[in-house]
Amino acid sequence: MALKREPSAPYHSAQDALRVLETVARHSTGVTGAELARQSGLGGDRLTALVRMLRREGYVEQITDGAYVTGSSLSRLGSAQSHDQAPRERLQRTLDRLRDTVGAAVYLSRYIDGEVQVTQYADSPRAPAVNEWVDFRSSAHASAAGKSLLGQLDHAGRRDHLARHRMARLTSRTITSERLLLSRLDSQPATVPVLDLQEYAIGTVCAAVPVTAGSSVGSLALSLPVEQAHRLRHAADTLNRGAAPVLLSLTI
């Protein structure tokens, strides 16, 4: 399976955040903001936003003299005792924060061995998860997350997936034409969230953005009850802006 490469906004943000983090890690006694800007090649509002995100995620801390050092999240990653559990727990905390920021349930999906898998999600009584009334593995053509994942595959990969999973009509809005779906996937910009307007389930609208790390195809999605459909585009934009910490967690 080959990927259709077109880096998204979260990808660029995560790459810049890694550059900042690597710069901080090279200075065990701390690095000032001015030196951080000089060595990373970033500055102004861009650097300020990235440092704020890295501090919020626990990757960077500010010590008494104002310099920056690596934080507790990075230390836990290096601990042999928590090697397996720490990344998943850190990612769950990131998803929980993102859920509260967008005011909707959020889902991390991956395309693994030719199948759609929701690997982690964050919901709450105020942000309930969508009812999985049809297995997500067989409904990629109808869900925002599934379409985001398919959109990151090349044409042959998409055709292979659709050949293995019949495009069933789940609602009156579901696309069941392979030609139409492939055309829409081809025309979908990587930087624009994919929407699902009651295509998977009546009463639910969704949005998804790509979070691809290395050769791994991933998607970050949100769902809202249709009564809150007026919030979808704003929530989708917020999700897109907030995807970088998720991608960073997948990368480190």
N, C-alpha and C positions, 0 to 999 in steps of 0.2 A: 504494500500500500504506500503510495507516494502522497505527500502533503502539497496542498496548493498554498504556497507561501506568500503571505502579504501581512507583515507585522501589524498588530493592532495597537491602539493607544496604550492599553495596560502593559503590553510587551515593552514598549519604549520606556514607560515609567519604571518598570521593574529593572530593566537594564541600567538605567541611570541610578536607581536606588542601590543596585549591586556595586556600581562604581563608587558611590559614596561610602558604602559599608566596607568595601575593600580598602579604601583610603584610611578610614578610621581604624581598621584592624591592624594596619601597618604601624600604628603609633600606640604602643602599649601604655604610655604615660599620658596620652591624650593629644588631641589636635584641635587647634582653634578654628573658629568659623572661617576666618580669612585664609588660613592655610588649607583648610578643607576645600574652599572654593578654588584656590590656585591649583591644587594637586588633582582635583576631580575634573576640572575644566567646566564646572557648573557654577552658577552664581545667581544672585538676585532672588526673585520670588520662587524660581524653580528649585534652587537648593534649599530654601527655607521650607517649602512644602514637603520635599523629600525627607529632610531631617525630622520634621514634625511627624511624618508617617513612621519613620524608623524608630523614633522614640516611643510613639504610641504602641508599636508592635513589640517593643522591648529589645530591639536589636542594637540600639544606641542609647547611651545615657550621658547626661551632662553633669560633670563634677563641679566642685565648689569654685574653681577658678574660671568656669565657663567653657572649659575645653570638653571635647566629646571623646568617649571611650565606648568600647563594645559593651552591650547590655546583657542582661540575664538570659534572654531567650537564646542568644548565641552560645552562652556558656552551657545551657542545658543541652543544646544539640551536641556538644562535645563530650557530654557525660555518657560513659558506656552503659551505665545502669538504666538511663532513660532514652537510649538511642532509638529504640523502635517506637516508643509511645510519645515522645516529646513532639515530633513533627505533626502528628495527628491532633494532639491536644492544642498545639499552637494554632493550627489551621482552624480547628473548631472555634477557638476564641475569636479568630479573625472573622469567621462566618457569622458568629453571634453578634459581633459589633456591626457588621455590614447589614444584617437583618434589622437591627435597631435604627440604623442610619436611613435605610430606604423604606422602613415601615412595611416590610413584606417578607414572607418566607423566601430564603435563598437556598440554592442547590448547586453543588459542584458535581459535574458529570464528566466522565472520561470515556474515550472510545478505546476499548481494550479487546484485543483479539476479535475484531470485527463486530463488537456489540456495544450498545449504549449502556453505561452503568452509572447510576447515581451513587457516588462514593461517600459523600457527606452532605448534610443539609442542616439548616438552622431554622426552626419555627418557634412559635409561641402562641398562647391563646389569642393574642391580639394580631398575630401574623400566622394564621394556620397554613399548614402545608396542603397542597392540592391532593385530592383523593386519587390515588393511582388505580383507576378503574380498568385501565388497559395497561398491560406491562409496558414500561417505558422502552424496553428493548425492541418491541415490535411496533412502536408508534413514533419513530424518529421523524417520519414524514409530517406528523401533525403537531409535534411539540416544538417550542422555541429552542429548548436545549438540544433536541435531536437535530433540528435544522442547522443550528450553529455548528454542531459536530460534523454533520455531513458537508457543510460548506467549507470545512477545512481539509477535506479529502480531495484528491484529484478526480477527474471525470470517471475513470475506471473504478476507483474505490466507491464512488457513489452508486454507480450502476451495479456493482457487486452487492452492496448492501441492500438495495431495493429489489434485487433478484432473489434475495434470501428472505425478505420481509414484505409481504403483500401490503399494498397501500390501501388499507381498509378505510371505509368512510365512518369516522367516529362521531361526527356531527355534520350538520348541513353545510358547515364552513370548511370542512376538511378537503384539502387538495388530494385528489386520487389519480390525477394525470401525471405520469412520470415525466412526460415532456415538459409540462408546465412547472413542476417542482424543480427539475434540473435547470430550466431557464431562470427561475427566480433565484436559485442558489448561485448561478453564474453572475447575476446582476447585483447580488448583495455585497455592498462594500464591507470590508473587514472591520472598519472602524464604526459602523452603524449597528446598533443592537437589532437582533432578529426578533420579530414579534409573533405571538400566537394569540389571535383574537377569537377565542372560543373554538379553535380548530381541534384541540385535544378533548376538551370537556366543556359542555354548556355551563355557564356560570363562572368561568375562570379565564383570565387573560394572563399572558406571560411574556417575558422578554429575556433574551440571553445574549451574552457577549463571549467571544473566544478567549480562553486563557491557555495558550499553548506553550509548554516548556520543553525545549529540546525537540525530540521526536514524538513526544506525548501530546495527543490531541485532547483538549479539555474545553469545558464550557461552564460559565457561571450564569445562573438563571434566577429569576424571581417570579413569583406568582401572586396575583391579586384577585379577589372576588370581583365579578363583573360590575358590581355597584361602585367600585373604585376605579373603573376603567379610565376615568378622567385623569388619574394620577400616573398612568402607565408610562407615558413618554418621559415625564420628569423623573420617575423612579428608575427607568431604564438608563437615563443619562447619569444619574447618581450611581447606579450599579457599575456603569462603564468606568466612571472616575474612581470608584472604590475597588476595582478589580486588581489593581497593581499589588496590594499587600497579599492577596490570595496567590497571585502568580509568583510573588517573591517566596512565599512559603513552599510552593511546589518546586522552586528552583534550588533553594539552599539545601 
